[in-house]
Amino acid sequence: MNSKKNRRAEKTGAPPEKRPSRQDRLSPRVLEAVRQEAKSFFRNARGSHDWDHTQRVYELCLRLGRKERADLDVLRLAALLHDIGRDEEDRSNGRTCHAEKGAVLARKILKKNGIDEERTAKIVRCIETHRYRGRIVPDSLEGKILFDADKLDSIGAVGVGRAFLFAGEVGARLHDPGIDVGKTKPYTKEDTAYREFLVKLSRIKARMFTAEGRRIARGRHKFMADFFRRLNRETVGKI
C-alpha cells in the first residue's frame, strides 16, 4: 500500500509518504528486564546524574521520537541504558568516558535479553554518540534524538537544579559572577553552576539536531539565561 502511494506521489510531484514508525514491537517483559538492570547501576549515583535523569530523558526521547517518526524501540532501550557508565566517569573525575563505557556495558545487557544484533548495534551507537563532549557525533535519527533529549534535560529549570547539584557534589563554591573560565578546571572549587553555564549549557541550544528539540531548547535556554543574569545581579547587591 505504501509503495503504491509513493509511486502516485512521484507522479504528482508530492513528497513520498513516510512509513509509520515501529511503535510497539518490543516485548514489555524485555523492556522491564532492561529497565531494572539499568536502574541497578544507579544505586550509588550522584543526584545530578541519577535514575530520575534517565527517566526524564526516556520521556523526552519518546516525545521527540513520535514527532520524528523514529524507531521507538531503539529509543526506549537507548534511553534506559545511555548513562549506565556514568558511575565510572564520576569516580574517575572525568577521565573515563561514560558514553564509551556505557556502550560496552549495554551491548552485554542487550545480548543477555535477546535483542537482535542489528538493533543492538543501533542502540549501542546511540549511546556512544550521545555525549556533548564526545569525539563522535550522532549519525542516525535515533542517535540525534537521544542526544537532544539528554541535552534538553541539562537546561531550563531542571538544568539549573542539576547544575547546582553537580557543583555541590564536587565541592564548588556557590557562585562567582566574575569567573574567568579560562583559568578554572572542572571538578574543582571553581566548577560552579555558572561556570558550567558559560562553558557548556549556554551553547546547547545551538547543538540541537531535531526541529522539536530546537523548539523546546529555545524556551529552556531563555529561562536559564534569565536566571543566571539575575543571580549575577543579586550576588553583588544590585537587586
N, C-alpha and C positions, 0 to 999 in steps of 0.2 A: 504493500500500500504506500509506504513512504517513498519507494523508488519511483512509483507512478506519479506521485505528487511532485517529486523533484524534477522528473522529466517534463512534466507540464509546466513547472516553474521556469525551466530553462527556455521553453518555447515562448513564454510570455515575458521573459526578462525579469521575473520576480526572483528574490533570493531563495535558495533551496530551503525547505523546511528542516529544522533541526530534529534529530531523533530524540524521543523522550529520554531523560536521564534514567539510569538504572537505580530505582529508589530503594527497594527493599529485598534484595536477593540475599543479604547476609543473614544467617541464622541468628535469631535472638539469643540462643544458647551460647553460640560462639562469641557474639558481641559482649555478652555479660561476662564470659570467662576472661576475655581480653581486658575488659574494664577492671575486673577485680585484680588481675595480675598487674596491670599498670598502676592501679591505686596502691599496691603494696610497696612501690618504690618511693612513696611519699610519706612514709610513717614518721620520718625524722626531718621532713622538709622544712626549709625556712618559709616564713609566711609570704614572702614576695614571689615565690615560685612553688606554691603548694598545689594540692589537688583541686582547690577552688579555681585556681587559674586554668587548669586543664579543662574543667567543666565549662568555664566561660568560653574558652577557645572552641570547645566542642560545639556549643550552641551557635557561636558566630560562624563556624565552618558550615553548619547546616543552613544557616540563613544565606550566606554568600553562595553556597553550592546550589541551592534551589534557584537563586537568581541567575546563575551562570549555567545551569543545567549540567552540572558536573556529576561525576560518579560519587554518589553519597556514601557508598560502602567504603570506598578508599578513604574518603574524608573522615568518616566515623573512626576508623581504626588508626589513621594517621594522627588525628587529634588526640585520641586517648594515649597514644604512645610517644608523642612528639617530645616530651620533656623527661622521659624516664632516665636519661643520662645526666640530669641536672645535678643530682647529689654529688656526683664525682667532680663536676666543674666547680661547685661551691667549695668542696673540701680541698680542691687544688688551688683555690683563689684565682680561678680563671685559666689555669694552664691547660686543663683538659677541655676539649670542645664537647659540649653536651649533645650537640646535634650529631656529631660523628659517633660518639659513644652510644647514644640512643638508637641510632640506626642499626648498630651491631646487635644490641640487646633486642630490638624489635624484631629483627629477622628470626631470631631463635623462638620468640614467643609466637609469631605468626606461623612458623613451621609446625610448632607443637600443637597449634589449634587447627591445623589442616587447611590453612589458606593457600591457594594455589600459587605457584611460583610467579606467574605473570602479575597477579595482583600484589603479591608480596613485594616484587621489585618496584612497583609504582608507589606503594606505601613507604618503603624504605627510602626511596628517592625524595619523597616529600619531606621526610624527617631530616635527611641530610642537608636539604637546601632551605630550611625554614629560618636559619639563624640570621639576624640582622648583620652581624659582623662576619658572616661566613665567607668562605673562599669561593663558593659556587652559588649561582642564583637559580631560583626555581625555573624549570623548563617544561612543566606540564601545567594544565589548568588547575588540577588539584593541588599541586605544589604551590602555585601562586595564591590560591585561596587559603591554604594553611598559613603561608607567610603573612598574608593580610590579616587574618583572624588573630594570629599571635601578636602582631604588632598593634592592632587596634586595642588589645587588652592592656597595652602599656601607655596609652594616652587617655585623655579625658579625666573624669572624676576618679575612675578606677586607677588610672595611671598615676595620678597624684598620690593616692594612697599607697600604691605599690612602690613608688619611688622613695617615699619616706620610710616605708618598711625596710627596703633594702639598705638605705643609708643607716638605719638603726642597727641592722644585722652586722654591718661591717664596722660599727663604732664611729661613724662620721658625725660631725657637728650638725646642728640644726640647719644653719644657713649662713652663707657668706655672699652678700649681694655684689661684692666687688671681685669675685673669684676670677683668677686667671687660669683657665683650664689648661693652658699650655705648660703650666708649672705644677700641675697636680697629677696624681696617679689613681687608678681605680683600687678599690679595697683598702683605702687609707682613710684617715680622719677627714680629709678634704673631699671625699667621694660623696658629696651631698646630693640631695634630690635635685637641687638647682643645677649642679654640675651635670647630672645625668640628662636633665632637660636640654642644656646647652650642647652637650656632646652628641646626644642621640635622639631624645624624644621630640625635640623641635623639628627634626628632619624627617620624621616618619611619614607625615602627610604626603610628602613628595615621592615616597618609595612604594606607594600602593600600586598593585598590579590590576585590580579589578575596578570596574566603574562603581559598584556598590561600596567597595572598600574605600574608594576616594571620597564618596559622598559622606559616609559615616565619619571618616577621618577629619573632614573639614570642621564639623561641629565639635568633635572631641579636642582637636588641636586648639580651637579658639578658647574653649573652656580652660585648658591647661595654661595657655599663654597668658590669659587674663589673670589666672590665679598667681602665677609667678610675678607678674607685674605688680600686683597688689602686695604680695609678700615682700618684694624689694622695698616698696614704699613704707610698709608697716615696720619693717625691721630697722629703719633709720628714722622712725618717728614722724613721718610725713602725714600719715593718716592713722 
